[in-house]
Amino acid sequence: MTITVTGATGQLGRLVIEELLSQGVSAARIAAVARNPQKASSLGVAVREADYFQPETLKKAFAGTQKLLFISSGDTNERQQQHRNVVDAAAAAGVSQIIYTGILNAETTTIALAADHQATEGFIRDSGLPHVFLRNSWYLENYTSNLASALEHGVILGSAGEGRVAAAARSDLAAAAVAVLTSQDLTSRAYELGGDTPFTLAELAAEVARQTGKPVSYQDLPEAEYAAALKGFGLPEQYAHILADADSGIARGELTTASGDLSRLIGRPTTTLAAALSAVL
Ligand SMILES: NC(=O)c1ccc[n+]([C@@H]2O[C@H](COP(=O)([O-])OP(=O)(O)OC[C@H]3O[C@@H](n4cnc5c(N)ncnc54)[C@H](OP(=O)(O)O)[C@@H]3O)[C@@H](O)[C@H]2O)c1
């Protein structure tokens, strides 16, 4: 049985391959799909070259696959077409199950970024393939990897109000993917994957301040002002708007969950904000 992982050169994909190997899955049973095979050469498993924009390469890459982990594209340009290509190729290759990394609360969320994931879940349902939707929350790393400016200015900006975000460590989300990839169960279902203890951005700022001993507070801005601030920091305009829109989604409670699915799947409590911060600070 072959487990095939797309996006294997990305941050999540790498963790999935490492976790599969560390759980004793034989390297011979794992295939890593990469558009740049050189980038995948250190993964320690067979590499199959394919690009989401090139349907023929995908069909070849998925041959003989039982479980396909389809990691959503990091390139948001024409992403729905990219994803349709992946699903069509998976159906043509006859994979036994497609496991897709989407977005938390995909059925109800209204954040702009969710549209591609909602469309992709539709393509997968329409394909008739057995499927699992791993509806991933925001990564904890979105909040912990860029703290230099917050520490310098003593402020974390956002437009999430008092909304909570069930952010989860990539490593926990990778472990959840591995739990599904190594299960014999082919029942179609969705998991709502978030951290056990959702937090507000004010609580994030307070934890950063506590661990560093420096004054850091959260400053809430109207969505348009936050987008303008992000643009001012050098983010492309469209990306700045998407991030500010997502913060408004957090304010509406759309990026939080009390499902408990993540800790149940990985068999341990999820990584806490405090632990993730202390690992990087
Ligand atoms: N939950 C969150 O907070 C969050 C945040 C950011 C993104 N995401 C989504 O979750 C996914 C996984 O996260 P991540 O941290 O692993 O992202 P990442 O490190 O940016 O990895 C993205 C992966 O997509 C691949 N890719 C991009 N365009 C492709 C194409 N045309 N054909 C084949 N592969 C292509 C990249 O290949 P290369 O290595 O060749 O570039 C890379 O392997 C992202 O792609 C994005 O859809 C989620």
The ligand as a MOL file (V3000), in Angstrom:
LIG
                    3D

  0  0  0     0  0            999 V3000
M  V30 BEGIN CTAB
M  V30 COUNTS 48 52 0 0 0
M  V30 BEGIN ATOM
M  V30 1 N -3.5480 26.9010 8.5940 0
M  V30 2 C -2.7500 27.9380 8.3540 0
M  V30 3 O -2.4940 28.7900 9.2190 0
M  V30 4 C -2.1400 28.0730 7.0000 0
M  V30 5 C -1.2050 29.0850 6.7610 0
M  V30 6 C -0.6210 29.1520 5.5160 0
M  V30 7 C -0.9760 28.2420 4.5310 0
M  V30 8 N -1.8850 27.2650 4.7850 0 CHG=1
M  V30 9 C -2.3000 26.2710 3.7710 0
M  V30 10 O -1.7960 24.9940 4.1980 0
M  V30 11 C -0.8880 24.4820 3.2200 0
M  V30 12 C 0.2620 23.7590 3.9190 0
M  V30 13 O 0.9290 24.6580 4.7930 0
M  V30 14 P 2.5060 24.7920 4.7920 0
M  V30 15 O 2.8620 25.5590 5.9880 0
M  V30 16 O 3.1340 23.4760 4.5530 0 CHG=-1
M  V30 17 O 2.7300 25.7100 3.4790 0
M  V30 18 P 4.0820 25.8680 2.6400 0
M  V30 19 O 5.2610 25.5820 3.4740 0
M  V30 20 O 3.9840 27.1760 1.9400 0
M  V30 21 O 3.9750 24.6920 1.5470 0
M  V30 22 C 3.1830 24.8120 0.3910 0
M  V30 23 C 3.4120 23.6040 -0.4860 0
M  V30 24 O 2.6130 23.7690 -1.6940 0
M  V30 25 C 3.4620 23.4170 -2.7790 0
M  V30 26 N 3.0050 23.9970 -4.0410 0
M  V30 27 C 2.7630 25.2920 -4.3260 0
M  V30 28 N 2.4070 25.4220 -5.6260 0
M  V30 29 C 2.4450 24.1710 -6.1610 0
M  V30 30 C 2.2090 23.6460 -7.4600 0
M  V30 31 N 1.8610 24.4360 -8.4920 0
M  V30 32 N 2.3410 22.3180 -7.6610 0
M  V30 33 C 2.7130 21.4960 -6.6420 0
M  V30 34 N 2.9430 21.9300 -5.3770 0
M  V30 35 C 2.8260 23.2540 -5.1500 0
M  V30 36 C 4.8200 23.9740 -2.3840 0
M  V30 37 O 5.8520 23.4850 -3.2180 0
M  V30 38 P 7.2910 24.2090 -3.2220 0
M  V30 39 O 8.0140 23.6820 -2.0090 0
M  V30 40 O 7.9060 23.7520 -4.4940 0
M  V30 41 O 7.0630 25.6940 -3.1560 0
M  V30 42 C 4.8780 23.4730 -0.9440 0
M  V30 43 O 5.2510 22.1180 -0.9150 0
M  V30 44 C -0.4650 25.7060 2.4050 0
M  V30 45 O -0.0520 25.3100 1.1110 0
M  V30 46 C -1.7270 26.5390 2.3970 0
M  V30 47 O -2.6540 26.0770 1.4200 0
M  V30 48 C -2.4500 27.1580 6.0010 0
M  V30 END ATOM
M  V30 BEGIN BOND
M  V30 1 1 1 2
M  V30 2 2 2 3
M  V30 3 1 2 4
M  V30 4 1 4 5
M  V30 5 2 4 48
M  V30 6 2 5 6
M  V30 7 1 6 7
M  V30 8 2 7 8
M  V30 9 1 8 9
M  V30 10 1 8 48
M  V30 11 1 9 10
M  V30 12 1 9 46
M  V30 13 1 10 11
M  V30 14 1 11 12
M  V30 15 1 11 44
M  V30 16 1 12 13
M  V30 17 1 13 14
M  V30 18 2 14 15
M  V30 19 1 14 16
M  V30 20 1 14 17
M  V30 21 1 17 18
M  V30 22 2 18 19
M  V30 23 1 18 20
M  V30 24 1 18 21
M  V30 25 1 21 22
M  V30 26 1 22 23
M  V30 27 1 23 24
M  V30 28 1 23 42
M  V30 29 1 24 25
M  V30 30 1 25 26
M  V30 31 1 25 36
M  V30 32 1 26 27
M  V30 33 1 26 35
M  V30 34 2 27 28
M  V30 35 1 28 29
M  V30 36 1 29 30
M  V30 37 2 29 35
M  V30 38 1 30 31
M  V30 39 2 30 32
M  V30 40 1 32 33
M  V30 41 2 33 34
M  V30 42 1 34 35
M  V30 43 1 36 37
M  V30 44 1 36 42
M  V30 45 1 37 38
M  V30 46 2 38 39
M  V30 47 1 38 40
M  V30 48 1 38 41
M  V30 49 1 42 43
M  V30 50 1 44 45
M  V30 51 1 44 46
M  V30 52 1 46 47
M  V30 END BOND
M  V30 END CTAB
M  END
